Amino acid sequence: MDKIKVWDPFVRVFHWSLAAAVLINFLNEGGDTWHRWEGYVAVALVVSRIIWGFVGSKYARFSEWFPTPNRLIPYVKGMLQGEHPRYLGHNPAGAVMMLFLLTMVLGMGVTGFMMGTDAFWGEEWLEELHEIMAYTLLTGVGLHVLAALIESRRHQENLPAAMIHGYKRLPDGAIELSQAQPALLKDTQN
């Protein structure tokens, strides 16, 4: 079975570090110093990933997977028709989820920072917004994990493991498509 390196070390370390930061912060939700600093770490990770989206390896770059309408609409139409296209990098739905999760982490970082300023100290609406965002983020994380498990089964490929070692399999006879085209590979085994 031919394999290709898809996820570079930065992407993999980022992914698991952000997952740990979110989990630790959810378990330590008291708003103490550790909670705030872990939030700053999460924001720094997201900012680093945004930068890496412009300068990183092929599959890390936004230009490779950003969910434009030209990528997202045909993907969703295909899914609704029972087609399950396989992508080497993020599929368009996964890209939407990734952007949603990153946005939620940044939003929580902003609201968390604001709660510590004199101008917003003790503002109940801000605390409620921060809490709503936290539970929305956790819901998104749950959907992300569920989708990774479903897609792993559908394409007979362990996606969580790929995010550890970085490799994904190429379908038989597949060639890597140019960056100008979506990185779509019809799985010849389904």
C-alpha positions in Angstrom: 0.0 0.0 0.0 1.5 3.3 -1.1 1.5 6.0 1.5 2.0 9.8 1.4 3.1 12.2 4.1 0.1 14.5 4.4 0.3 16.0 7.9 3.7 17.6 8.8 5.1 17.7 12.3 3.8 21.2 13.0 0.2 20.4 12.1 0.3 17.2 14.2 1.8 18.9 17.2 -0.6 21.8 16.8 -3.6 19.5 16.6 -2.8 17.5 19.7 -1.6 20.5 21.7 -4.7 22.4 21.0 -6.8 19.4 21.9 -5.0 19.2 25.2 -5.3 22.9 25.9 -9.1 22.8 25.3 -9.5 19.7 27.5 -7.4 21.1 30.3 -9.2 24.4 30.2 -12.6 22.8 30.2 -11.6 20.7 33.3 -10.1 23.7 35.0 -12.9 26.2 34.3 -12.5 28.3 37.5 -10.9 31.3 35.7 -7.8 31.1 37.8 -4.3 32.0 36.6 -3.8 28.5 35.1 -7.0 28.7 33.2 -6.1 32.1 31.8 -2.6 31.1 30.8 -3.8 27.9 29.2 -6.3 30.1 27.2 -3.4 32.2 26.1 -1.5 29.1 25.0 -4.6 28.0 23.0 -4.8 31.4 21.3 -1.0 31.4 20.5 -1.4 27.9 19.0 -4.3 29.1 16.7 -2.3 32.2 15.6 0.6 30.0 14.9 -1.6 27.7 12.8 -3.0 30.6 10.9 0.5 31.7 10.0 1.4 28.1 9.1 -1.6 28.1 6.8 0.2 30.6 4.6 3.8 29.3 4.8 3.5 25.7 5.8 3.7 22.4 3.8 1.3 21.7 1.0 -1.6 20.1 2.9 -1.3 22.7 5.7 -1.8 25.6 3.4 -5.2 27.3 3.2 -4.9 27.4 -0.6 -5.0 23.6 -0.6 -8.2 23.1 1.5 -10.0 26.4 2.2 -13.7 25.6 1.8 -14.6 27.9 -1.1 -18.1 27.6 -2.7 -16.5 25.9 -5.7 -15.2 23.2 -3.3 -17.9 23.0 -0.7 -21.1 23.0 -2.9 -20.1 20.0 -5.1 -18.8 18.1 -2.0 -22.1 18.6 -0.2 -24.2 17.7 -3.3 -22.1 14.6 -3.7 -22.6 13.6 -0.1 -26.4 14.1 -0.4 -26.3 11.8 -3.4 -24.5 9.1 -1.5 -21.1 9.8 -2.9 -18.2 9.7 -0.4 -15.2 11.3 -2.1 -11.9 10.9 -0.3 -9.4 13.7 0.1 -5.8 13.5 1.0 -6.0 16.7 3.1 -9.1 18.2 4.7 -12.3 17.5 2.8 -14.5 20.7 2.5 -16.8 19.8 5.4 -13.7 19.1 7.6 -12.3 22.4 6.5 -15.5 24.2 7.6 -15.3 22.4 11.0 -11.6 23.3 11.4 -12.3 27.0 10.7 -15.2 26.9 13.1 -13.1 25.3 15.9 -10.3 27.8 15.4 -12.7 30.7 15.4 -14.3 29.5 18.6 -10.9 29.2 20.4 -10.0 32.7 19.3 -13.4 34.0 20.4 -13.0 32.4 23.8 -9.5 33.9 24.1 -10.9 37.4 23.3 -13.8 37.1 25.7 -11.6 35.5 28.4 -9.1 38.4 28.0 -11.9 40.9 28.2 -13.3 39.5 31.4 -9.9 40.3 33.1 -9.9 44.0 32.0 -11.3 46.8 34.1 -13.8 47.8 31.5 -15.5 44.4 31.5 -14.7 43.0 35.0 -17.8 41.2 36.4 -19.9 41.7 33.2 -22.4 38.8 33.4 -23.2 38.9 29.7 -19.6 38.4 28.8 -19.2 35.5 31.2 -22.3 33.9 29.7 -21.0 34.4 26.2 -17.7 32.8 27.2 -19.5 29.9 28.7 -21.8 29.5 25.7 -18.8 29.5 23.4 -17.1 26.9 25.6 -20.0 24.5 25.3 -20.4 25.3 21.6 -16.7 24.5 21.1 -17.0 21.2 23.0 -20.0 20.3 20.8 -17.9 21.1 17.7 -15.1 18.9 19.1 -17.5 16.1 19.6 -18.8 16.4 16.0 -15.2 16.6 14.8 -14.2 13.3 16.5 -17.4 11.6 15.4 -16.9 12.6 11.8 -13.2 11.5 11.9 -14.4 8.1 13.2 -17.2 7.8 10.5 -14.8 8.8 7.7 -12.2 6.4 9.0 -14.6 3.6 8.7 -16.1 4.7 5.4 -12.7 5.0 3.8 -11.0 2.2 5.7 -8.3 4.5 7.0 -7.5 5.4 10.6 -7.6 9.2 10.4 -6.7 9.8 14.1 -3.6 7.6 13.6 -2.8 9.7 10.5 -2.8 12.8 12.7 -0.2 11.0 14.9 2.2 9.7 12.2 1.3 12.0 9.4 0.7 9.4 6.6 -2.4 8.5 4.6 -2.7 5.9 2.0 -3.0 6.5 -1.7 -5.8 4.5 -3.5 -4.5 2.0 -6.1 -3.3 3.8 -9.2 -3.9 7.2 -7.8 -1.7 10.1 -8.7 -1.4 13.3 -6.7 -3.4 16.1 -8.2 -2.0 19.6 -8.8 -2.7 22.3 -6.3 -4.9 24.1 -8.8 -7.4 21.2 -8.6 -9.1 20.0 -5.4 -7.2 17.2 -3.8 -10.1 14.8 -4.5 -9.4 11.1 -5.0 -12.3 8.8 -5.8 -11.7 5.8 -3.7 -11.5 2.9 -6.2 -12.3 0.3 -3.5 -15.8 1.6 -2.8 
